[in-house]
Structures are given as structure tokens and as C-alpha cells.
Amino acid sequence: MMLARVAESLYWIGRYVERAEHLCRLSDVMLTATLDRTEASAQIARIALAAVGDTDEAKSKNSYEAARDLVLDRSDKGSVASSLARARENARQVRDQITTETWERLNLIHLRMTDMNAGRTFSGGSQAFLHETIADLHLFKGAADATMSHGEGWRFLLLGVYLERAQLIGALLEVCFGDRRRRPITDHAALTAVLRMGCALEPYLRVYTADMQPRFILEFLLLDEDFPRSVRFCTANIEEHLASISRHVEAAAHAGPDRLAGRLRARLQYADIDEVQAGGASAFLGAVRDECAGVHQAIYDAFVAYPLEQRLPA
């Protein structure tokens, strides 16, 4: 069984890296929307900011400033720069558990974000800056997959990636389709932007062609079994990795994390989009996010913050 502090660090590396990539993509979509000074562009900015928990309407009126803060503001614990700094610090603590290729790629991205000229570079070509960062984060994940042994450490890393992704996509869908107090999204440009925020535009078009319907977008990002950023795909991988990890330890709790993950996976596997919409997408998405939070807590209880006597031989 892996040491608790090592498992925790690898798990949080995965979460922080996925969070940084998602925020970069939201920022990129916001900046693209500013090219058209329309009501749809303002709506896109509001969606992106609300998806990360920022409901300040004033910020959506200045998308460039909002995007820059979302990426480079090191005083904001939720920014890209802060997330990458935390990922890098966790990687430093478990340097012997990851490969040179993964460490060098993560260190390179962190140095770019903390460079004294980062703000100037962002101002000179914000979208190029974001695209390069996203590409490097993809390279980090690829290096981890190609060079790390696919044992416990690798599984904790991917467990963090998929749990963070499920929660982030769930939050995005709840903002777009779950809150009935918000004006429904019907504009073609806004619906396209939602897909781009989930890195789902081209995969969606291959399934539904150019038919931009809120129902289809919700179904694709929530229930598609093949798209790697759908909530269903994420929960299936969460269960798979937890099932493998749990074989190495006898969880004392009655409802171990693998069992909770299995229930969550089944909820998505057998869900029907008509029933989801009939019962209210907000209720369903809220339940999924609550169960993700429950899986996170169960992971800590089983692998990180467990009582010492639980692991000692009888």
C-alpha cells in the first residue's frame, strides 16, 4: 500500500493539472467571444465565470481582464498560476514517484506562469499563451501515461484528473442547463461556446452534425459513454481506478470509495436524458456533484486520513 502522503500528492497533482487546463480553455473561449461585441459574447463570459463560481456581473463586461486574472492572478487560489504552483509543489514532494519527463514538463509550465514577463507575454498574444499552456498540459498527461508505471501512483494521479473533470463539467452543465432562474441558452454562438468550454465541439459535431440543441449538448457532455470529457466517461474511469487501488487495502468503512464510485457510475450509465429533463436537470446534476464530493471524502478516509491502527497488523 502506498504511503498516504504520496497518494495524496499524486491525487492533487491530477486535480490541479486538470483544473488549470479547464480554466485556460474557459479563458480562451471568453477571449474569442470578445471579437464579436454582441449580447451572446456577454452571455458567454457570464457562463464561463459562473462555471468557476464567480457571479460578479461587472467582470463579464471586461472579458480580457477577467481572463487575465483567471490565468495569472497568483493571489487567487483558484487561478491557473496558483493551480500549477500547487501541482508543482506536490510533484516536488514526490519527485521519486514520477518520471523525469513528467517533472520537466510540469516545471516548464510553472516557470512560464511565474516568469516576471508573463503578464507582458499574455498581453502580447493571450490566445497563443493559452493554447501553448493547454498543449503543454496535454504533453504532461501524455508523458505520465507513456513513462510512468501503471501502478498505484499512476492510478492516484488519473483518479484526481477524472474526479476534477467530472466536477468541473458538472458545474458547467449546471450553470448552462440546470438553473431555471437563468435565461435559457438558445443562441447558436453561445451553444457552440459551451461545447468549446468542454473541448467537445468536434466530437459533438461527429455525433449530432451541426444541430445545436441544448438537449443534445446536455446529453453529450453528461451521458456519452465514449467522449473522454463526459461526466459518464469520467465516472467509469473513477470506478475503474478505485477498484484497482482498493484491492491493495481492506477498507474499514462499510461504503468504501470504490462502492460509492460504482453507484455514481451506475447513476450515469442508466440515466435517460428525458427523465433527467423531466425531473429537472438541476436536481440530477446536483446529485452527481454531491456524489463526486462523497467519493472525494471517501478517498481521503480510506487512503489518506485513515486511523493508524487500521493499517497495523493485528
Stockholm file with secondary structure:
# STOCKHOLM 1.0

chainA/1-314         MMLARVAESLYWIGRYVERAEHLCRLSDVMLTATLDRTEASAQIARIALAAVGDTDEAKSKNSYEAARDLVLDRSDKGSVASSLARARENARQVRDQITTETWERLNLIHLRMTDMNAGRTFSGGSQAFLHETIADLHLFKGAADATMSHGEGWRFLLLGVYLERAQLIGALLEVCFGDRRRRPITDHAALTAVLRMGCALEPYLRVYTADMQPRFILEFLLLDEDFPRSVRFCTANIEEHLASISRHVEAAAHAGPDRLAGRLRARLQYADIDEVQAGGASAFLGAVRDECAGVHQAIYDAFVAYPLEQRLPA
#=GR chainA/1-314 SS CCCHHHHHHHHHHHHHHHHHHHHHHHHHHHHHHTTSCSHHHHHHHHHHHHHTTCCCHHHHTCHHHHHHHHHHCTTSTTSHHHHHHHHHHHHHHTGGGSCHHHHHHHHHHHHHHHSTTHHHHHHHCHHHHHHHHHHHHHHHHHHHHHHSCTTHHHHHHHHHHHHHHHHHHHHHHIIIIICTTSCCCCCHHHHHHHHHHTTCHHHHHHHHTTCCCHHHHHHHHHHCSSCTTSHHHHHHHHHHHHHHHHTTSCCCSSSCHHHHHHHHHHHHHTCCHHHHHHHCHHHHHHHHHHHHHHHHHHHIIIIISCCGGGTSCC
#=GC SS_cons         CCCHHHHHHHHHHHHHHHHHHHHHHHHHHHHHHTTSCSHHHHHHHHHHHHHTTCCCHHHHTCHHHHHHHHHHCTTSTTSHHHHHHHHHHHHHHTGGGSCHHHHHHHHHHHHHHHSTTHHHHHHHCHHHHHHHHHHHHHHHHHHHHHHSCTTHHHHHHHHHHHHHHHHHHHHHHIIIIICTTSCCCCCHHHHHHHHHHTTCHHHHHHHHTTCCCHHHHHHHHHHCSSCTTSHHHHHHHHHHHHHHHHTTSCCCSSSCHHHHHHHHHHHHHTCCHHHHHHHCHHHHHHHHHHHHHHHHHHHIIIIISCCGGGTSCC
//
